[in-house]
């Protein structure tokens, strides 16, 4: 995989999700989709993770540690819970827009990134031996796939 293929994979996956939710009425996005999360909560959640990748890219490229991974407040579960709480009252139209705009921000953050920065396992010590592409995929196309089963029933 190279950068062009990564972006193609991300765009295809994004368009599948965006297309699936495009015709879902706002009222359906307020229905439970996963545990106590609604469809619009999942959109806000995925938008937050798009922005997470953008912040990681920008921080690493600027020579900064994006955040303290050892702080319990920055664990995946803690971040997910905080994001859910912060966006609980957001209306569906706002979460739809956030999902779209955050994906655009992620693509913009990717623009200056080189293949070496994306795919080298040892490029960013902060990633603890993992290539940056893994973070980006888990925050985008792989993430959509993980939540597809939760969102698809809303479109029926």
N, C-alpha and C positions, 0 to 999 in steps of 0.2 A: 504494500500500500504506500502511496505517496500522498502529498498534501492535496492534490487535485482529486484523487479517489476518496480521501477522507471527506472533503467538502461535499462531493457528490453523494456519498453514503449518508451524511448528515442531512443534506437537503431532501433527499428522497424520503427518509424516515420522518423528517419534520412535516413534509407535505402530506404524508399519510395521516399523521395525527391531526394536522390543521384541517385537512379535508374531512376527516371523520367528525370533528367537532363543529365544523362550519354550519351544519344544518341542525345541530342540536339546539333546541330552544333554551333560552336562559333558565326557564323554570326547571328543565331537566338537569341542568348543571348544578342546581341546588339540591338535587337528590343524592342520597348516600351512594358512594361509588366504591369506597374501601374503608372498612371499619367505620369510624365516625367522620371520615373525610368525604366531602362532596366532590362532584366533578370539577367545580370551579376551584376547590382547594387543591386538587391535583394539578390543575393548570398553573396556579400560583406557585406550587411546589416545583414543578418542572421549570418554570421561568426563573425561580431563584437559583436552580442548579445551572441553568445557562449562564447566568451572571457569575456564578461561582467560577466556572471555567474561564470566563473573560477576566475576572480578578486574578486568578492564578496565573494566566498567561501574562498579563500586564505586570504583575508583581515580580515574577521570575525574570522576565526580560529587563526589568528595571533594576535587577540585582537585589531585590528584597524578598524576604520570606513572606508569602501571602498572608499567613496567619500562624499562630502557634498551634500545631497539630497535637501537642501534648496537653493543652488546656481542655479539661472535660467539657467545657461550654462549646468547644468546637468539634465534638464527636458528631458523627453523622446523625445519630438519633437526636442529639440535642439541637443540632441545626434544623433538622426536619420539624421538630416540635416547636421551636421558636418561630420558624417561618409559618407554620400552620397557625399559630396563635396570632402573629402579626397581621395575617391576611384573612383572618376568619370573617371579618365583616365586609371584605371587598365584594362589590357586586360582580356578577359574571362578565359583564362587558369590560370591566377593568382587568380581570384575570385573562380574558382572551387577548386583550391588547398587550398585557405584560408578557404573555407567552410569545407573541409575534415579535414584539420589540426587543425582548431579551435575546431571541435567536439572532436577530439582526446585529445586536451588539457582539454576540459571540463570533459571528462571521467576520465582523470588522476587527475584532481583537486577533483573529487568526491571520488576517491579511499579511502582516509583515513577518510572520513566523516562518522560519526556514524548515526544510525537511529534517535537517540535523537537530534542530531544537525540538521538533515534534517526535522524532522516532528513536533518538539515541537514549538507551536505558540509563546511561551514566551522565547525561547532560546536566540534570538539575538535582543536586544532592537533596534538596527539600522533598523530592518525590521518592526518596529512599529506594533508588534502583529501578523505578518504574518510568517508562517513557511518558512524556506529557500527553501523547495521543490517547493513552488509556483513560486519563482523567476526562478528557474531552468527550470520548466515546461514551463513558459511563454517565456523563452529565447531559448527553444528547441522545443519539440513536439507540443505544442500549437501554437507556432510561425509559424512553418511550415504549420500547418493547416490554419492559417490566411492568408498565402500567396500562398496556393495551387492554388486558382482560378486565380492568376496572372501568375504563372509559367506553369500550365498545357497547356494553349494554345500554348506555345512555342514548345511543344513536338509533336504537330500535323503537 
